[in-house]
Amino acid sequence: MPRITWPDLPDAVRSRVEATLGGTVVAHRSHPGGFSPGTADRVQTASGDDAFVKAVHPDLNPDTPDIHRAELRVMRSFPPGLPTPALLDGFEVDGWVVLVLEHVDAAPPAEPWTADTFAPVLEATLRLSDALTPTPMTGLEPASGQAARLWAGWGNLAPDPPDDLDPWLRGRLPELVARAERNLATLDGDTLCHFDLRADNILLRPDGEVVFIDWPWACRGARWLDAGLLVADFAATQEDHGATDGFVRRVAEHTGVDPETLVDALVAATGFLVEASRRPSPPGLPTLRDFQRSLAGGLTAWLRASDLSAG
């Protein structure tokens, strides 16, 4: 299903957005990327004021409205000064869930990552986690709770491994299951974690400032968690396995976590991706499984090659 755009929104939604901006929208541009079938448009008024509008209805995808609601709750909790888009408005009308955000003059980092482009983003992520410790938001689910549901991939695959499962993974399923289970006990903490950091949830301003977007999966977790998951994205999207090892060590140095704990989290995340990529595509999200399959392949290649993964 193609993503809807600004003109597809009902009058009640567009009128509320225009009231927030103080003028009639005269131009719009849909942003590529992401998996939501809802709108993701930069809109601009006659006076030049602009914003980024995310809106979805359950008829487009039954799960996405709750995802938008979760992001809205998180963004309302943010203290000023974080490297995130400002929330201008958030509302529901006639089943539509809508976020009106500051338009950020920025672009996602070029993919695949290189060590030179990744290093400053990792440092910004470490600073973000420091700023979000202790968490400014109450009522967040512990990271271990989210991970217990999402990262059970190895345990789900082990009883009856698929015939086409990578033989290297198949031969190590007991170890992978054990590491993923061990990982759960290390994830909790008092940091507000994004829990879904990867290149397409990051923007870079022209001056190099990093902006973190798309926060619906936020949870309360360990201070190293977001940086560790970002390293997983690096590992999954290029072949410089030695650089990945170096970034694991950098996160460990900054946060005080044992590198083996970080690797356990990457093992668990790989299991999620391997299993999830085998499921049918969710309604309205036809590209998600191919994306997950690609990441799983990259992480598996790193696990094969890395000295750190031998624990």
N, C-alpha and C positions, 0 to 999 in steps of 0.2 A: 504494500500500500504506500503510495507516495505521501510525503509529508504535506500537510495542509499549510496554507499561508494566510497572511493577514486578511485578505478579502473573504476567506472561507469562514471567518469567525462571525458569530451572530452579532446583531446590532447592540445587544445589551453588553457584550464584552467589549466591543470596540468603543462604545460610548464611555464606559468606565475608564478605559485606558486613556482616551483623549481627555477626560476630565482630570486625570492624574497629571497629564503632561501640560494641560492648560491650552490646548489648541487642537485643531483638526489634523489628523494624519494625512499627509499628502504624498508620502513616499514610503516604500517598504522594500526590504530585501531579505529573502530567506537565507539562513545560514546552513551550509552543508554539514555533514558529519552527525554523529550521535545516532541513537537508535529509536527515539520517540517518534511516533507518527504525528504528534501534535505540532503546533506552530513553534518556530524558533526564528523570529523575525526581528531585524532592526527596523524600527519605525521612526519617522521624522515628521515633525509638524512644519507648518508654513513659516514659523518663526525660527526654525532651525533646531529646536529642542528634539532630542532623540532618546530612545530607550530600546531595551531588548525585551521582547515579549515571548513568554513561554505559556502556552495554553493547550489543554487537552480535555477531551470528553471521553467517558467510558465506552461510547460507541466506537471510538477509534482503537482503543485497547483497554481492557477492563482493569489492568493493574496500574497503568501510568498515572491516573488521578491521585492515587494514594502516594505514589512516588513524588509527585509535585507537592502534595500536602506535607510530606515529611521534609522536603527541602525548605518549604516556607517556614516551618517551625524552627529549623536550624538557623536559617538566615536572620530570623527575628531575634535570635539570642546573641548574635555576634556583637562584641564590643566595637567601638569605632577604631579605625586605624588598621584593620586587618587588610591584607592584600586580596580582597574579594570584591566583586561588584556590589555597589550599594543597592539595597532593596528599596524601590520606590513605592511599590504597592503590591498587595497580594489579596486575592478575593476569590469567591466562588459565586457563580450565577448560572442557574438553569443547568446544573450538572457540570459546567465547565470549571476547571481549576486553573487559575491564572497567576503568574508571577510577572511583575513589571520591574525590570532591573536596569541599573545603570548600563548604558552601552559603553563597552571598553574598547578603545582604539588599540587593538592588539590582535595577534594571530597565534594559532597553535604552533608549537615548535616543529621544525622540519622533521619528518620521519624518513628513514629510521634515525633514531638517536645516534649521535657520536659522543665520545667521551667529553669532548670540549663543550658541546652544547648542553650535555646532561649535568655536568659538574655544578654550574651555578644554580641550576634548578633544584638539584638535591640540597644545596646549601640553603636555598630559600625555604625548602620544605622543612628542614631541621629548625630553622628560625620560626616558622609558622607553628610547629608543634610546641616549641618552647613558649610561644605567646598564648597558646591555647591550653596551657597547663598552669593551674588547675582549670578544668573545663568550666566555661561560663554558662553552660546549659544543664539544667537538672532534668532528670527523667530519661536520660539516654540509656539505651540498652548496652550492657557490657559487650565488648568486642567478642568475648568468648561465646556469647549467645548467638550473635550473627554467624560467627565462624562455625559453630557446631552444626548449623543448618546448611551453610553454603559450602563449607570445606570438607564435607564428608565423602568426597569423590573416591578416594582410594578405598575407603571402607565399603562403599557401595559396589565398587568394581571387583573387589577381591574374591567374594564367594563364587562368582561365575565370570571370570575374565572374558571379555569379547575375543573372538578368534583373531581379529585384526589389530589387537592391542600391540603396540611397539614391544618386541621381544625383550628389549632391555628393561622396560618398565615391568613387564609381566614377571620377569625373574626376580624382581625386587619388591613385589607387592607387600609381603609381610613387613619389610623394613619401612616402606613408604607409609603404610597404615600406622605403624608405631610412631613414626616421626610426626605425622599429622595429629595423632592423638596427644602426643607429648606437647605439641605446639599450643594446644588449647589452654593449658595451664599458665602460659607465659603472656597471654595477650591483654589481660586487663590492667588498668591503671587509671589515672585521673586526667588524661588528656582527651580533649575533643578531637576525634580522628575523622578524617574524610572517608577513609576505608575503600576508596575507589580511585586512587590517584594513578593516572596514566597520562600519556601525552595529550589525548583529546579532552582531558579535563583541566588543561593548563593553557593559559594565554601568556604571550610575551609582548610587552609594550615595546615601542621602537627604542626606548632607552635601556632595554634589557630587564626591566622590572617584571617579576613573575606575578601573575594573577591566577588564583585558584577558583574554579567554577564547579557547578554541579555537585551539590552536597546532600542528596537525599539519603545516602547510606551512612551518614555520620553516626558514630557510636562513641562510647567511653572506653578508651583503651590505653595501651602502653605508649610512652612518648616516642618510641622507635618505630611504631607500626606503620605510619604513613610513609616515612622515608624508606622503610624496608619494602613496602609494596611498590613504591616508585622504582626501586632498584629491580624488582621483578619485571616491570615494564621495559626497563633498559635491557635486561637479560633476554627478554622474549623477542626483541625487535632488531637485534644485530648480533654479530658473531665475535665480538671482542670479549671473550670469556675472562681473560685476565683483568680487563677493566672492570667487569662486573665484580670480580673478587675484591678489587680495590675499593669499590664503592660500598660493598658489604662491610669491609673493615672500617671505612670512614664513618658509617652510621654507628657501628659498634663503639668506635672511639668517642664520638660526640655524646652518645646516650648512655654509655656504660653497659650496654647489653652484650652478652656473650655472642660472638659471631655464629655459633652453632644454633642459637635460638633464632636468629634471622634466617638461616638456611632452612630450619624446620618450617617457618612460615612460608617460605618460597616453595617448599615441597608440598605443603598443604594447598597453596594457591594453584599449583600445577595440577593437583588432583581434581580440584574443582573444575578447571578449564578442560581437562581431558574428558571428564564425565559429562559436563554440561554441553560440550560441543557435539555430543552424540544424540542429544535430545531433539525432538521436533522443534521447529522454529515457533516462537510465540506469535500470537496473532499480531499482524502489523509490523513485525520485526524480522524481515526475511534475511538480513545480512548478519545477524548476531552470531549464529553458530559458526559461520566461516571465520569471523573475527576471533572467536574463542579458540577455534582449531589452530589458527595461525599462532596465537600466543602460546598455546600449549606446546606446539612443536618447538618454538624458540626456547622456552624454559626447559624442556626435556633435553635439548642439545646442551644447554649450560650445565644441567645436572650431570650429564655424562662427562663433561670436560673438566669441571671444577674440582680442585683439590679440597675446597671447603665443603663440598657436598658428601665427602666420604665419611662423615660422622654418623 
